[in-house]
Amino acid sequence: MKNRVNTQFSFQSSALLLGLVLLLSSCSKITLPRVEWEEGKKDPSVPIRVKLVLDSSVQQAAFSYTDACGSPKAFQVGTQLSHMLLEDSQKVFQEVVDEEAQKLGNFVDAVLQYTVLEKRYDLNIPRLESDAEYPAKASLRIRALLKDERTGKDLYAETFEGHGSWKVSTDEEGKECEPIGVGIPIDEAIEGISDQLVDTLRESGRLQLAAQQLVAQRQHAPAGLAQPTYSKGGLSMPLPGGNPIPPIPTSPRSVQPVSSPSVLFRSKLVDANRNLVLEGGEAVKLLLEIHNVSDSTIPSAYVELRGTPVLVEAFSRVVSIPVPLGKLKTGEKRTAEIRGRLPQVRKNTSGELIVGIILSEGLPPGNHSILAEIAPFQASRKMKK
C-alpha cells in the first residue's frame, strides 16, 4: 500500500513538472508576482496621529507614452498610488485619518501630504511590427511632507524615487496598437518607492524629533483643551482630571517645551568670487553661528536646508543633510561652515535657501530665508566684461 501511494505521488509530481515545462516553452515572457517574506507585522514607530492629504498630482497620476501607432496614451495609476501611500503610512504612524474623519472632530497632531514631483515613461516604437520588443523605462519621484496641524509649519520632508524597466512587445500579428506590458515598469517604480518609504520614515531621526515635539506640545496644552484619545498603545491617555500619563521616554529624550527659542543663530551665504551672483558650477559656503541661550545642555542639533532645489542640491552633493552640529552646552556658541558647489544651470533665475535648526531638546528658532540670484557660468562671465 505504501509503495503504491509513493508511486502515485511520484507520477503526479512528474506530470506537474512536465506541464510546467510545456507552459514555459510556449510563452515568450512570464511575469511572476512579487513574493514578500515578512518576519512579522511591526507596530507603528512614530507616535502621532496624522491627517493624510493626497493632492491631485497623486490622485490623478498618469504616465504618458506613445503607442505602436503613434497615438498619445496615458496609463492611470492614481488609485493604485493612493492605496499604496495610505497602507505604507499606516505602518509608520500611530494613526492615519482622512479629511472627513477630522471634520467629525477627530484630533490630529500633523498633516501628512504626499506630492508627485516627477513621473516619466521612456518608450520609443518607430513603427508597428509583428512580435517585436522595445525597451521601456519608468521613473517616479514622490515627496512626503509633514506639517504642524496647528501652525502650518513644515516639520519634516523626504523625497523617494522609484525606477522600473521592461521590454514591451507588439502582438504576434502586428495589428494591435497597444503594446503588451506597458504597466510592468510602472509597477516596479511604484513598488520601489514602497520598499524604501516605510523603513526610511520609521528609522528617521528627524521625523522622531518632530513627533516628540508634537507630543510635548499636546501634553502641555492649556487647561480646558480637549485631550485626544487613542485606541493603540504608545501614546499618553487622558485621566479624569485632564492630566495625561507621561509616555515612556525614548531616545532621543522627550522635548521639554519652553516659552522662547533655546538657540539663536545667524547665517550668511557666500559665493566664491563674492559678486553676489551664484554661478553654475561655483563653490559656495554657508556660514553659521549658533548660540545656546537656554539653561540646559542640548544633546544634539542639526542644520536643515530647504528651498529652491538647485540651492539645496548645491550642498547635498557635498554633505549629508541635515548637517549634525553635535552637543551644545549652556551658553555655548558654535560656528559652522557648510561647503557646497552649485550644479550647472541653463538660465538666469532667483532662488531661496531656507536655513533651520533642529534640536533634540528645547524649542527650535525660526527659519532664515536667504535670497540669491542664480545664473549660468558663461552668462555670468559675460556680465563681468
BELUR-V350530 format. One record per residue. N is the residue number from 1. PHI is phi in whole degrees, 0 to 359 (none if undefined). Layout:
n:N phi:PHI
n:N phi:PHI
//
This chain:
n:1 phi:none
n:2 phi:296
n:3 phi:295
n:4 phi:294
n:5 phi:296
n:6 phi:297
n:7 phi:295
n:8 phi:295
n:9 phi:296
n:10 phi:295
n:11 phi:295
n:12 phi:294
n:13 phi:296
n:14 phi:296
n:15 phi:296
n:16 phi:295
n:17 phi:297
n:18 phi:297
n:19 phi:298
n:20 phi:294
n:21 phi:297
n:22 phi:297
n:23 phi:296
n:24 phi:297
n:25 phi:289
n:26 phi:267
n:27 phi:247
n:28 phi:279
n:29 phi:219
n:30 phi:226
n:31 phi:255
n:32 phi:264
n:33 phi:293
n:34 phi:289
n:35 phi:254
n:36 phi:245
n:37 phi:255
n:38 phi:247
n:39 phi:288
n:40 phi:151
n:41 phi:291
n:42 phi:264
n:43 phi:286
n:44 phi:304
n:45 phi:257
n:46 phi:254
n:47 phi:277
n:48 phi:222
n:49 phi:258
n:50 phi:238
n:51 phi:266
n:52 phi:275
n:53 phi:237
n:54 phi:249
n:55 phi:285
n:56 phi:297
n:57 phi:295
n:58 phi:270
n:59 phi:296
n:60 phi:248
n:61 phi:298
n:62 phi:208
n:63 phi:264
n:64 phi:268
n:65 phi:205
n:66 phi:244
n:67 phi:282
n:68 phi:291
n:69 phi:259
n:70 phi:86
n:71 phi:268
n:72 phi:289
n:73 phi:225
n:74 phi:223
n:75 phi:259
n:76 phi:283
n:77 phi:227
n:78 phi:302
n:79 phi:294
n:80 phi:299
n:81 phi:293
n:82 phi:297
n:83 phi:297
n:84 phi:297
n:85 phi:293
n:86 phi:295
n:87 phi:296
n:88 phi:292
n:89 phi:295
n:90 phi:293
n:91 phi:276
n:92 phi:254
n:93 phi:261
n:94 phi:302
n:95 phi:205
n:96 phi:237
n:97 phi:237
n:98 phi:260
n:99 phi:295
n:100 phi:295
n:101 phi:296
n:102 phi:291
n:103 phi:296
n:104 phi:279
n:105 phi:105
n:106 phi:291
n:107 phi:283
n:108 phi:229
n:109 phi:273
n:110 phi:208
n:111 phi:253
n:112 phi:252
n:113 phi:244
n:114 phi:248
n:115 phi:225
n:116 phi:278
n:117 phi:274
n:118 phi:202
n:119 phi:218
n:120 phi:215
n:121 phi:228
n:122 phi:256
n:123 phi:208
n:124 phi:234
n:125 phi:242
n:126 phi:299
n:127 phi:201
n:128 phi:282
n:129 phi:233
n:130 phi:269
n:131 phi:51
n:132 phi:251
n:133 phi:241
n:134 phi:221
n:135 phi:291
n:136 phi:230
n:137 phi:229
n:138 phi:235
n:139 phi:223
n:140 phi:215
n:141 phi:236
n:142 phi:230
n:143 phi:250
n:144 phi:256
n:145 phi:231
n:146 phi:253
n:147 phi:239
n:148 phi:294
n:149 phi:298
n:150 phi:281
n:151 phi:254
n:152 phi:78
n:153 phi:286
n:154 phi:289
n:155 phi:253
n:156 phi:200
n:157 phi:217
n:158 phi:211
n:159 phi:245
n:160 phi:238
n:161 phi:235
n:162 phi:225
n:163 phi:224
n:164 phi:210
n:165 phi:217
n:166 phi:192
n:167 phi:257
n:168 phi:283
n:169 phi:221
n:170 phi:269
n:171 phi:288
n:172 phi:298
n:173 phi:267
n:174 phi:71
n:175 phi:251
n:176 phi:273
n:177 phi:284
n:178 phi:282
n:179 phi:293
n:180 phi:267
n:181 phi:93
n:182 phi:301
n:183 phi:280
n:184 phi:296
n:185 phi:295
n:186 phi:292
n:187 phi:300
n:188 phi:296
n:189 phi:295
n:190 phi:294
n:191 phi:295
n:192 phi:297
n:193 phi:292
n:194 phi:299
n:195 phi:298
n:196 phi:261
n:197 phi:297
n:198 phi:297
n:199 phi:295
n:200 phi:296
n:201 phi:291
n:202 phi:296
n:203 phi:262
n:204 phi:284
n:205 phi:293
n:206 phi:297
n:207 phi:292
n:208 phi:296
n:209 phi:296
n:210 phi:298
n:211 phi:295
n:212 phi:295
n:213 phi:295
n:214 phi:294
n:215 phi:297
n:216 phi:296
n:217 phi:297
n:218 phi:293
n:219 phi:291
n:220 phi:251
n:221 phi:295
n:222 phi:302
n:223 phi:301
n:224 phi:102
n:225 phi:280
n:226 phi:294
n:227 phi:266
n:228 phi:290
n:229 phi:243
n:230 phi:242
n:231 phi:274
n:232 phi:252
n:233 phi:285
n:234 phi:102
n:235 phi:242
n:236 phi:290
n:237 phi:250
n:238 phi:288
n:239 phi:263
n:240 phi:307
n:241 phi:281
n:242 phi:93
n:243 phi:269
n:244 phi:283
n:245 phi:282
n:246 phi:300
n:247 phi:286
n:248 phi:291
n:249 phi:296
n:250 phi:237
n:251 phi:263
n:252 phi:289
n:253 phi:294
n:254 phi:299
n:255 phi:280
n:256 phi:264
n:257 phi:293
n:258 phi:228
n:259 phi:274
n:260 phi:223
n:261 phi:303
n:262 phi:279
n:263 phi:226
n:264 phi:240
n:265 phi:210
n:266 phi:237
n:267 phi:218
n:268 phi:210
n:269 phi:258
n:270 phi:235
n:271 phi:264
n:272 phi:299
n:273 phi:265
n:274 phi:54
n:275 phi:261
n:276 phi:67
n:277 phi:238
n:278 phi:274
n:279 phi:260
n:280 phi:305
n:281 phi:85
n:282 phi:279
n:283 phi:284
n:284 phi:227
n:285 phi:224
n:286 phi:251
n:287 phi:262
n:288 phi:227
n:289 phi:228
n:290 phi:244
n:291 phi:233
n:292 phi:280
n:293 phi:260
n:294 phi:274
n:295 phi:262
n:296 phi:213
n:297 phi:284
n:298 phi:261
n:299 phi:302
n:300 phi:204
n:301 phi:219
n:302 phi:222
n:303 phi:260
n:304 phi:250
n:305 phi:239
n:306 phi:222
n:307 phi:123
n:308 phi:300
n:309 phi:307
n:310 phi:294
n:311 phi:284
n:312 phi:296
n:313 phi:296
n:314 phi:304
n:315 phi:267
n:316 phi:293
n:317 phi:288
n:318 phi:251
n:319 phi:232
n:320 phi:271
n:321 phi:256
n:322 phi:285
n:323 phi:271
n:324 phi:288
n:325 phi:253
n:326 phi:87
n:327 phi:280
n:328 phi:240
n:329 phi:283
n:330 phi:302
n:331 phi:80
n:332 phi:287
n:333 phi:249
n:334 phi:231
n:335 phi:254
n:336 phi:217
n:337 phi:232
n:338 phi:250
n:339 phi:265
n:340 phi:205
n:341 phi:218
n:342 phi:290
n:343 phi:289
n:344 phi:293
n:345 phi:237
n:346 phi:259
n:347 phi:212
n:348 phi:290
n:349 phi:203
n:350 phi:243
n:351 phi:223
n:352 phi:225
n:353 phi:250
n:354 phi:258
n:355 phi:253
n:356 phi:227
n:357 phi:241
n:358 phi:260
n:359 phi:242
n:360 phi:284
n:361 phi:217
n:362 phi:93
n:363 phi:265
n:364 phi:289
n:365 phi:281
n:366 phi:287
n:367 phi:276
n:368 phi:256
n:369 phi:248
n:370 phi:249
n:371 phi:264
n:372 phi:211
n:373 phi:271
n:374 phi:236
n:375 phi:214
n:376 phi:297
n:377 phi:298
n:378 phi:294
n:379 phi:298
n:380 phi:294
n:381 phi:292
n:382 phi:294
n:383 phi:295
n:384 phi:292
n:385 phi:288
//
